[in-house]
Amino acid sequence: MIVVTGATGQLGRLVTQSLLAKVPASRIVAAVRRPERAADLAALGVQVRQADYNKPATLGAAFKGAEKVLLISSSAVGQRAEQHFNVIEAAKRAQVALVAYTSLLHADTSSLGLAAEHQATEAVLKSSGVPYALLRNSWYTENYLASIPAALEHGAYIGSAGQGRIASAPRADYAAAAAQVLTLDDQAGKLYERERPAAPP
Ligand SMILES: NC(=O)c1ccc[n+]([C@@H]2O[C@H](COP(=O)([O-])OP(=O)(O)OC[C@H]3O[C@@H](n4cnc5c(N)ncnc54)[C@H](OP(=O)(O)O)[C@@H]3O)[C@@H](O)[C@H]2O)c1
């Protein structure tokens, strides 16, 4: 079984779709906080199980028979380190062969405020003994969409990046990559991250 946590989220739904193109629906578990929001996934033949990052008992049940787990990082900023710890502990108890985790680009060196919880999660994975792969996703291209109307209106895209360069990808691309990792062999220990660009001239 391949278990996708956060499967009712935007990325989780796309990962589930990508997986459906690769493996039978009966091998996919949508592990979700609110099963009532996953009727559409159930209709596709995917198993829907409750998995609340704050409720370890649900995680144990959700991971029963799991070979691989995709841990989609929680949206509850500030609570994520503890939530992810719960997921990793449950995956360890279930003796899964792989946890793939959606981390942050350059999580180990990033000075972003958001990085700390990803660093904590990566450290727990490392010390847990669970085989894991890191999907250090960059910014979603969709994050820029809300700024487009104002940019069109004023003829300028205004930001504070200076000479910084954008390396984004749409959620669907990160989802396809996650599905690939979940269906390939020998993924334990892999780190997926964009190459660091050369310093600007
Ligand atoms: N790379 C980027 O640009 C970027 C931007 C924003 C966020 N992120 C990170 O990437 C993750 C996935 O992105 P997304 O666009 O799919 O976000 P999203 O649509 O907000 O999905 C977040 C998922 O986390 C689930 N969740 C929150 N609390 C939970 C809990 N206690 N137990 C179980 N599940 C819980 C939500 O469940 P419900 O469906 O029940 O709400 C939802 O499925 C985000 O959660 C965040 O960590 C990345």
The ligand as a Gaussian input file, in Angstrom:
#p B3LYP/6-31G(d) Opt

LIG

0 1
 N        6.092000      25.015000      -1.645000
 C        5.206000      25.970000      -1.414000
 O        5.108000      26.968000      -2.122000
 C        4.255000      25.808000      -0.286000
 C        3.329000      26.806000      -0.064000
 C        2.434000      26.636000       0.958000
 C        2.499000      25.491000       1.741000
 N        3.423000      24.543000       1.512000
 C        3.537000      23.306000       2.335000
 O        3.146000      22.218000       1.519000
 C        2.027000      21.544000       2.098000
 C        1.121000      21.044000       1.006000
 O        0.704000      22.146000       0.202000
 P       -0.802000      22.287000      -0.260000
 O       -0.838000      23.342000      -1.258000
 O       -1.378000      20.948000      -0.577000
 O       -1.477000      22.825000       1.091000
 P       -2.984000      22.627000       1.555000
 O       -3.897000      22.548000       0.379000
 O       -3.252000      23.704000       2.572000
 O       -2.978000      21.212000       2.266000
 C       -2.516000      21.055000       3.570000
 C       -2.948000      19.685000       4.024000
 O       -2.526000      19.517000       5.387000
 C       -3.594000      18.847000       6.042000
 N       -3.561000      18.999000       7.478000
 C       -3.504000      20.127000       8.209000
 N       -3.561000      19.818000       9.511000
 C       -3.671000      18.455000       9.591000
 C       -3.796000      17.543000      10.650000
 N       -3.851000      17.940000      11.934000
 N       -3.864000      16.235000      10.352000
 C       -3.827000      15.793000       9.077000
 N       -3.733000      16.618000       8.025000
 C       -3.657000      17.945000       8.286000
 C       -4.830000      19.510000       5.478000
 O       -5.970000      18.743000       5.771000
 P       -7.464000      19.217000       5.330000
 O       -7.569000      18.839000       3.878000
 O       -8.350000      18.447000       6.217000
 O       -7.522000      20.705000       5.539000
 C       -4.469000      19.514000       4.002000
 O       -4.790000      18.291000       3.399000
 C        1.421000      22.597000       3.026000
 O        0.666000      21.977000       4.068000
 C        2.641000      23.315000       3.528000
 O        3.279000      22.586000       4.572000
 C        4.295000      24.674000       0.497000

